[in-house]
Each structure stands twice: as C-alpha cells, then as structure tokens.
Amino acid sequence: MFHVKHDLAAQLAGYAALVRRYSGALDLMSPRAIENFEDKVAESLVYADLIEPHLSPAERLLDLGSGVGLPGIPLALRFPDAPLILVERRRKRARFLELVVAHLQLANVRVMATDARALSPDDVGRVAWVTAQAVGSFPLLYTTTAHLHGAAVTLVARRGDDDAALHAELAAVSGLAKRPLTLLSAPLPAHGRVIGLRFEAPPSALPSPAAG
C-alpha cells in the first residue's frame, strides 16, 4: 500500500501492476524484488521528497539507467509538470517504459533507448537534475551526463551509511566539476539515504553585472 495522496496512490498501484504483469515475459525483476516492489517505490518517493523543495518550474530531469522505471516513473507521477527523460539502453526495459508511459498517460515523459553518452542537448535539452538508482559512483554519474548539464545541476542517487566512502566520492567529483557544491540528504525508510549533490553555475555561466 502506498501512503500518499489518493490519485498518486492509484497511479502508483497501476504502475506496480504493470511491472508484475510484464516482469516474467520481459525479465524485468527477480521474484524477490517483485515481492518488495512497494518498498522500492517508497524509496523512489524519498528522491521526490529531496527534490521537491528545490525544483523550479520547467526544470528538466533525467533518470539514468531507468531499468523498470525507478525512481523515474514515481518522479514523473509526483511532478507531472516537469519534463523528464528516462534513459535506458536495454531494449526490453525501454519498451516496457514506453508501455508504462502510454498506459499512465505521462505527457511529461520521454524514453530514450540509448546510452546517455550518445545523447546531445539537441536530443533532450539541458538538464537540471540527474537521478540514478544503480549507476556506480557520483564521479561516473557526473562524467556520463556532464555534456547534458545545464548551468546548475543536481545529481541524486542512493547511498549507504558509510560516511568515509561518501566523502571520498565527494572529493573525486568536486575535482571533476571544479565549481561550488552543496550536499542534500534524506534518509531512506529502512537503511541508507538519498544524496543530492548540487553544482552551482560556474562563474562563466553567470550574467555579468550591469554597468553602473
């Protein structure tokens, strides 16, 4: 059961039903993962809780390695006015995502069945948010999508409770980005946390002060 507003709960239940219906035929998830699917969705909603206070109108989100649509589909349902790109290079999963988008009538969502490194801003625009559930480290997430970033961008991913490992990632990605970084964090229901790394616009991207 999803403890959210009624309309959103109904949409999430419809999404979960599609995952269960097609999981075997399309090899989407293991039986154990299917049993715990509501928990996976609840974790995705923590991504939304972290993003919502900072999301500006018309900011574009990109979900990297969307798989069966986590966290991308719950984010699309939570933010129906925000443009969202689901990037999934595995064809079966991409086809499933297209089915979900059509079934749930998600007008704000596009599915890109390719590697993110093959995309250009002409394909998807500039993104302000990059989310991922199972895509390596923050440095990998940054370098895989850097060519699509807007002036400011926030990377959001799940992490464990190991502060030393997180600090090592922060140091590595800060060296790549070379611009101011803000850390956002939200606890997950069972263990771990969702981390957001917000990279502010570099000085070269800021408007020049008006002449006095």
C-alpha positions as CSV (number, residue, x, y, z in Angstrom):
1,M,0.0,0.0,0.0
2,F,1.3,3.5,-0.9
3,H,0.9,6.1,1.8
4,V,0.5,9.1,-0.5
5,K,-2.4,11.2,-1.9
6,H,-5.3,9.1,-3.3
7,D,-4.7,9.9,-7.0
8,L,-1.0,9.3,-6.8
9,A,-1.5,6.1,-4.9
10,A,-3.9,4.9,-7.7
11,Q,-1.3,5.7,-10.3
12,L,1.5,4.0,-8.4
13,A,-0.7,0.9,-8.0
14,G,-1.3,0.9,-11.7
15,Y,2.4,1.1,-12.3
16,A,3.1,-1.7,-9.9
17,A,0.5,-3.9,-11.6
18,L,2.3,-3.3,-15.0
19,V,5.6,-4.3,-13.5
20,R,4.1,-7.5,-12.1
21,R,2.3,-8.3,-15.3
22,Y,5.3,-8.0,-17.6
23,S,8.1,-8.9,-15.4
24,G,8.3,-12.6,-16.4
25,A,8.0,-12.0,-20.1
26,L,10.5,-9.2,-20.3
27,D,12.8,-10.4,-17.5
28,L,12.3,-7.1,-15.6
29,M,12.9,-8.1,-11.9
30,S,13.6,-11.1,-9.8
31,P,10.7,-12.7,-7.9
32,R,12.1,-11.4,-4.6
33,A,12.3,-7.8,-6.0
34,I,8.8,-8.1,-7.2
35,E,7.6,-9.1,-3.7
36,N,9.3,-6.0,-2.3
37,F,8.3,-3.7,-5.1
38,E,6.3,-1.3,-2.9
39,D,9.4,-0.8,-0.8
40,K,11.3,0.1,-4.0
41,V,8.6,2.7,-4.9
42,A,8.7,4.1,-1.4
43,E,12.5,4.6,-1.8
44,S,11.8,6.4,-5.1
45,L,9.4,8.8,-3.3
46,V,12.3,9.8,-1.0
47,Y,14.1,11.0,-4.1
48,A,11.0,13.2,-4.8
49,D,10.9,14.5,-1.2
50,L,14.5,15.6,-1.6
51,I,14.0,17.2,-5.0
52,E,10.7,18.9,-4.4
53,P,11.8,21.9,-2.3
54,H,14.5,22.8,-4.8
55,L,12.7,22.1,-8.1
56,S,12.0,25.2,-10.2
57,P,9.2,25.3,-12.8
58,A,10.2,23.8,-16.2
59,E,13.5,22.3,-14.9
60,R,14.2,19.2,-16.8
61,L,15.1,15.9,-15.0
62,L,17.0,12.9,-16.5
63,D,16.8,9.4,-14.9
64,L,19.9,7.5,-15.9
65,G,19.7,3.7,-16.3
66,S,15.9,3.8,-15.6
67,G,15.5,0.0,-15.7
68,V,11.9,-0.7,-14.8
69,G,11.3,3.0,-14.0
70,L,12.8,3.5,-10.5
71,P,13.0,6.3,-9.5
72,G,11.9,7.8,-12.8
73,I,8.2,6.8,-13.0
74,P,7.4,7.8,-9.4
75,L,9.1,11.1,-10.0
76,A,7.1,11.6,-13.2
77,L,3.9,11.0,-11.3
78,R,4.9,13.2,-8.4
79,F,6.0,16.1,-10.7
80,P,3.6,15.9,-13.7
81,D,4.6,19.4,-15.0
82,A,8.3,18.7,-15.0
83,P,9.9,17.4,-18.3
84,L,11.5,14.1,-17.5
85,I,13.7,11.9,-19.7
86,L,14.1,8.2,-18.9
87,V,17.4,6.9,-20.4
88,E,17.6,3.1,-20.6
89,R,19.8,1.4,-23.2
90,R,18.4,-2.1,-22.7
91,R,15.7,-2.5,-25.3
92,K,13.3,-4.7,-23.4
93,R,13.3,-2.4,-20.5
94,A,13.0,0.7,-22.7
95,R,10.0,-0.9,-24.4
96,F,8.4,-1.6,-21.1
97,L,9.0,2.1,-20.0
98,E,7.3,3.2,-23.2
99,L,4.3,0.9,-22.3
100,V,4.1,2.5,-18.8
101,V,4.3,6.0,-20.2
102,A,1.4,5.2,-22.6
103,H,-0.7,3.4,-20.1
104,L,-0.3,6.1,-17.4
105,Q,-0.6,8.9,-20.0
106,L,2.6,10.6,-18.8
107,A,2.7,13.5,-21.2
108,N,5.8,14.9,-19.4
109,V,8.0,11.8,-20.1
110,R,10.2,10.8,-23.0
111,V,12.0,7.4,-23.1
112,M,15.4,7.3,-24.8
113,A,16.5,3.8,-25.6
114,T,20.3,4.5,-25.8
115,D,23.4,5.2,-23.8
116,A,23.4,8.7,-22.2
117,R,26.8,9.4,-23.8
118,A,25.2,9.1,-27.2
119,L,22.7,11.9,-26.5
120,S,23.2,15.6,-27.1
121,P,21.4,18.7,-25.8
122,D,19.7,18.8,-29.2
123,D,18.1,15.5,-28.3
124,V,16.9,16.1,-24.8
125,G,17.7,19.7,-23.9
126,R,19.8,20.8,-20.9
127,V,19.0,19.0,-17.6
128,A,18.9,20.5,-14.1
129,W,18.6,17.1,-12.3
130,V,20.1,13.7,-12.9
131,T,18.8,10.8,-10.9
132,A,20.0,7.2,-10.7
133,Q,19.4,4.2,-8.6
134,A,22.0,1.7,-9.8
135,V,24.6,3.7,-11.7
136,G,28.1,3.4,-10.0
137,S,29.7,6.4,-8.3
138,F,28.9,10.1,-8.3
139,P,32.0,10.7,-10.4
140,L,30.7,8.2,-13.0
141,L,27.3,9.8,-12.9
142,Y,28.8,13.2,-13.4
143,T,31.1,12.3,-16.3
144,T,28.4,10.2,-18.1
145,T,25.9,13.1,-18.2
146,A,28.1,16.3,-18.0
147,H,27.6,17.1,-21.7
148,L,23.8,17.4,-20.9
149,H,24.0,19.5,-17.8
150,G,22.5,23.0,-17.5
151,A,24.3,25.9,-15.9
152,A,23.4,24.4,-12.5
153,V,22.8,20.7,-12.0
154,T,22.0,18.4,-9.1
155,L,22.9,14.7,-9.1
156,V,20.7,12.4,-6.9
157,A,21.5,8.8,-6.0
158,R,21.1,6.3,-3.3
159,R,24.0,5.7,-0.9
160,G,24.7,3.7,2.2
161,D,25.6,5.0,5.7
162,D,29.4,4.9,5.1
163,D,30.4,8.5,5.6
164,A,34.1,7.8,4.6
165,A,33.0,6.3,1.3
166,L,30.7,9.2,0.6
167,H,33.4,11.8,1.4
168,A,35.8,10.0,-1.0
169,E,33.2,10.3,-3.7
170,L,32.6,14.0,-2.9
171,A,36.3,14.7,-3.2
172,A,36.6,13.0,-6.5
173,V,33.5,14.6,-8.1
174,S,34.5,18.0,-6.8
175,G,37.8,17.7,-8.6
176,L,36.0,16.9,-11.8
177,A,33.4,19.7,-11.5
178,K,35.6,22.5,-10.2
179,R,32.6,24.5,-9.0
180,P,30.7,25.2,-5.8
181,L,28.9,22.1,-4.4
182,T,26.0,21.8,-1.9
183,L,25.2,18.5,-0.2
184,L,21.5,17.4,0.2
185,S,20.5,14.3,2.1
186,A,17.3,12.4,3.0
187,P,17.0,9.1,5.0
188,L,15.6,6.1,3.4
189,P,12.8,4.1,5.2
190,A,15.0,1.1,6.1
191,H,18.7,2.0,5.8
192,G,20.8,4.2,3.7
193,R,20.0,7.6,2.3
194,V,19.3,9.6,-0.8
195,I,22.1,12.1,-1.5
196,G,21.9,15.1,-3.8
197,L,25.0,16.9,-5.0
198,R,24.1,20.4,-6.3
199,F,26.6,22.0,-8.5
200,E,26.1,25.8,-8.8
201,A,26.6,27.6,-12.1
202,P,30.3,28.3,-12.8
203,P,31.3,32.0,-12.9
204,S,31.5,31.9,-16.7
205,A,27.8,31.0,-16.9
206,L,26.6,33.8,-14.6
207,P,25.3,37.0,-16.2
208,S,27.7,40.0,-16.0
209,P,26.7,42.7,-13.5
210,A,25.1,45.7,-15.2
211,A,27.3,48.6,-15.8
212,G,26.9,51.4,-13.2
